């Protein structure tokens, strides 16, 4: 991989994919990757204490030049989560982006 992440998986081989996401697998985690953040460099990594999910975040800049940290990938530890749980999160993401697309580009499909 070309970013600074410690995660090792092949970007060429998702185990599931949707219009707006990929799901990858490594030895310890299921990785939910937001396709809309493709190309963003990982700038921060944070593990949520309660869930054990690790978020890898990048920065998107708005029109005023302010940076906003946004999640690029979520790493779900296999010891706590199964693939069905990750698929549910991926489908919620998919639904959110479809709704945004319908609002902003109603004739795009």
C-alpha positions as a LaTeX table, in Angstrom:
\begin{tabular}{lrrr}
\hline
Residue & $x$ (\AA) & $y$ (\AA) & $z$ (\AA) \\
\hline
Unk1 & 0.00 & 0.00 & 0.00 \\
Unk2 & 1.11 & 3.52 & $-0.65$ \\
Unk3 & $-0.10$ & 5.18 & 2.55 \\
Unk4 & 1.50 & 5.25 & 5.99 \\
Unk5 & $-0.97$ & 2.79 & 7.49 \\
Unk6 & 0.16 & $-0.26$ & 9.40 \\
Unk7 & $-2.71$ & $-2.24$ & 7.91 \\
Unk8 & $-1.67$ & $-4.88$ & 5.40 \\
Unk9 & $-4.21$ & $-6.05$ & 2.83 \\
Unk10 & $-4.46$ & $-6.03$ & $-0.94$ \\
Unk11 & $-6.50$ & $-3.17$ & $-2.43$ \\
Unk12 & $-6.95$ & $-5.40$ & $-5.49$ \\
Unk13 & $-8.89$ & $-8.12$ & $-3.70$ \\
Unk14 & $-11.99$ & $-6.97$ & $-1.76$ \\
Unk15 & $-14.14$ & $-9.70$ & $-0.24$ \\
Unk16 & $-17.26$ & $-7.54$ & $-0.81$ \\
Unk17 & $-17.94$ & $-4.31$ & $-2.62$ \\
Unk18 & $-20.71$ & $-1.83$ & $-3.14$ \\
Unk19 & $-21.02$ & 1.34 & $-5.11$ \\
Unk20 & $-19.46$ & 3.40 & $-2.31$ \\
Unk21 & $-17.46$ & 0.88 & $-0.29$ \\
Unk22 & $-15.06$ & $-2.04$ & $-0.32$ \\
Unk23 & $-14.64$ & $-4.61$ & 2.44 \\
Unk24 & $-11.23$ & $-6.20$ & 2.79 \\
Unk25 & $-9.90$ & $-8.79$ & 5.17 \\
Unk26 & $-6.54$ & $-9.24$ & 6.85 \\
Unk27 & $-5.49$ & $-11.72$ & 9.52 \\
Unk28 & $-7.00$ & $-9.73$ & 12.40 \\
Unk29 & $-9.65$ & $-7.42$ & 10.97 \\
Unk30 & $-12.41$ & $-6.77$ & 8.49 \\
Unk31 & $-11.67$ & $-3.42$ & 6.86 \\
Unk32 & $-14.51$ & $-1.19$ & 5.63 \\
Unk33 & $-13.11$ & 1.27 & 3.11 \\
Unk34 & $-15.05$ & 4.36 & 1.98 \\
Unk35 & $-14.57$ & 4.63 & $-1.80$ \\
Unk36 & $-15.49$ & 8.32 & $-1.74$ \\
Unk37 & $-12.31$ & 8.98 & 0.24 \\
Unk38 & $-10.06$ & 7.21 & $-2.29$ \\
Unk39 & $-6.71$ & 8.92 & $-2.61$ \\
Unk40 & $-6.80$ & 10.59 & 0.80 \\
Unk41 & $-3.69$ & 10.06 & 2.86 \\
Unk42 & $-4.13$ & 8.55 & 6.32 \\
Unk43 & $-3.23$ & 11.31 & 8.80 \\
Unk44 & $-4.60$ & 9.92 & 12.05 \\
Unk45 & $-5.51$ & 6.57 & 13.57 \\
Unk46 & $-7.84$ & 6.23 & 16.52 \\
Unk47 & $-9.25$ & 3.18 & 18.31 \\
Unk48 & $-12.61$ & 3.58 & 20.02 \\
Unk49 & $-12.32$ & 2.16 & 23.53 \\
Unk50 & $-15.90$ & 0.91 & 23.82 \\
Unk51 & $-16.13$ & $-0.82$ & 20.42 \\
Unk52 & $-12.50$ & $-1.71$ & 19.69 \\
Unk53 & $-12.98$ & $-0.41$ & 16.14 \\
Unk54 & $-9.98$ & 1.45 & 14.72 \\
Unk55 & $-10.66$ & 4.45 & 12.49 \\
Unk56 & $-8.09$ & 5.66 & 9.99 \\
Unk57 & $-8.76$ & 9.29 & 9.13 \\
Unk58 & $-7.68$ & 11.75 & 6.48 \\
Unk59 & $-8.28$ & 15.47 & 6.03 \\
Unk60 & $-10.65$ & 17.14 & 3.58 \\
Unk61 & $-10.41$ & 20.90 & 3.15 \\
Unk62 & $-13.49$ & 23.05 & 2.65 \\
Unk63 & $-13.83$ & 26.16 & 0.46 \\
Unk64 & $-12.44$ & 28.33 & 3.28 \\
Unk65 & $-9.33$ & 26.19 & 3.62 \\
Unk66 & $-10.37$ & 24.62 & 6.92 \\
Unk67 & $-9.41$ & 20.98 & 7.33 \\
Unk68 & $-11.91$ & 18.40 & 8.52 \\
Unk69 & $-10.85$ & 14.95 & 9.69 \\
Unk70 & $-12.93$ & 12.28 & 8.01 \\
Unk71 & $-12.86$ & 8.50 & 8.37 \\
Unk72 & $-11.41$ & 6.62 & 5.42 \\
Unk73 & $-11.34$ & 3.11 & 6.84 \\
Unk74 & $-12.82$ & 1.28 & 9.81 \\
Unk75 & $-11.00$ & $-1.80$ & 11.09 \\
Unk76 & $-13.33$ & $-4.22$ & 12.84 \\
Unk77 & $-11.42$ & $-6.78$ & 14.95 \\
Unk78 & $-12.44$ & $-10.32$ & 14.01 \\
Unk79 & $-12.35$ & $-11.23$ & 17.70 \\
Unk80 & $-15.39$ & $-8.98$ & 18.27 \\
Unk81 & $-17.17$ & $-8.64$ & 14.92 \\
Unk82 & $-18.28$ & $-10.96$ & 12.15 \\
Unk83 & $-18.62$ & $-10.11$ & 8.48 \\
Unk84 & $-22.40$ & $-9.62$ & 8.79 \\
Unk85 & $-21.87$ & $-6.77$ & 11.27 \\
Unk86 & $-19.44$ & $-5.06$ & 8.87 \\
Unk87 & $-21.87$ & $-5.55$ & 5.97 \\
Unk88 & $-24.60$ & $-3.82$ & 7.99 \\
Unk89 & $-22.32$ & $-0.82$ & 8.54 \\
Unk90 & $-21.38$ & $-0.84$ & 4.84 \\
Unk91 & $-25.03$ & $-0.87$ & 3.77 \\
Unk92 & $-25.79$ & 2.07 & 6.11 \\
Unk93 & $-22.94$ & 3.96 & 4.43 \\
Unk94 & $-24.23$ & 2.97 & 0.99 \\
Unk95 & $-27.75$ & 4.19 & 1.86 \\
Unk96 & $-26.42$ & 7.52 & 3.19 \\
Unk97 & $-24.41$ & 8.20 & 0.02 \\
Unk98 & $-27.29$ & 7.17 & $-2.26$ \\
Unk99 & $-29.57$ & 9.63 & $-0.45$ \\
Unk100 & $-27.00$ & 12.41 & $-0.80$ \\
Unk101 & $-26.57$ & 11.58 & $-4.48$ \\
Unk102 & $-30.33$ & 11.68 & $-5.07$ \\
Unk103 & $-30.51$ & 15.13 & $-3.46$ \\
Unk104 & $-27.54$ & 16.60 & $-5.30$ \\
Unk105 & $-27.66$ & 14.74 & $-8.64$ \\
Unk106 & $-31.22$ & 13.43 & $-9.13$ \\
Unk107 & $-30.70$ & 12.36 & $-12.76$ \\
Unk108 & $-27.27$ & 10.75 & $-12.36$ \\
Unk109 & $-28.27$ & 7.06 & $-12.36$ \\
\hline
\end{tabular}
